[in-house]
Amino acid sequence: EIVTLIQAMAKDNVLWGAERIRGELLKLGICVSKRTIQKYMRRVRPPGKRGQSWNTFVGNHSRDIWACDFLQLYDVLFRPIFAFFFVVHGTREVVNYNVTRCPTDAWAAQQLREATPYGDGPTYLIRDNDDKFGRRFDAVAEGTGIDVVKIPPRSPNLNPICERFLGSVRRECLDHVVILSERHLHRVLREYVETYFNSARPHQGLRQRIPVPQSQSDPKMREKVVPIPIFGGLHHDYQYAA
């Protein structure tokens, strides 16, 4: 059991050396020599590998990272129409969205203002090199204290959270709807984002959790599970009956 504990400490805390682990064991009332700890550490920790992993680094900063991107669509008359989204990396929550036919720099800058009221925004904002982002957008970000991170051209894999969301909103919603107008698209996105994606849909990247968790009812008061239709029954949200 002590060997297993030593190896677990070495694996879970990559910045700890043998002496640090020895101190943690002494705190638990377990006396082990430093050389013994080093012996069992080598089996779970590759030599020369120190420091946190990239996944750990991103996890520590995920709540301070947002991503934004445009999604180009077409209405029933094949006229282009654009949707714009801000997504939080840590929670996958869509914090702001809007629709336009003329995605200018000034319009995108206004969306950033609305997404960060009172200067309450992320530390980093990931975006691509689209011409829709210009000097006004960068000026609003700088005034809010946001560090804009531009991904290289033709590299959507460097903005994976937002790209994954754009794929989800297409597959789960927009591929099944004929867009009639800006107002219609905005209403459809409101139902998808606010009613379903943010507050009802479990996410694999969050270990099947929901971006904005809902309050749970008392287990003793729970009755049967009832399906709540969304998009006319295209999706359902399953909850306990009140």
Secondary structure, 3 states (H helix, E strand, C coil): CHHHHHHHHHHHCCCCCHHHHHHHHHHCCCCCCHHHHHHHHCCCCCCCCCCCCHHHHHHHHHHHEEEEEEEEEECCCCCEEEEEEEEECCCCCEEEEEEECCCCHHHHHHHHHHHCHHHCCCCEEEECCCCCCCHHHHHHHHHHCCEEEECCCCCHHHCHHHHHHHHHHHHHCHHHCCCCCHHHHHHHHHHHHHHHHCCCCCEHHHCCECCCCCCCCCHHHCCCEEEEEECCCCEEEEEECC
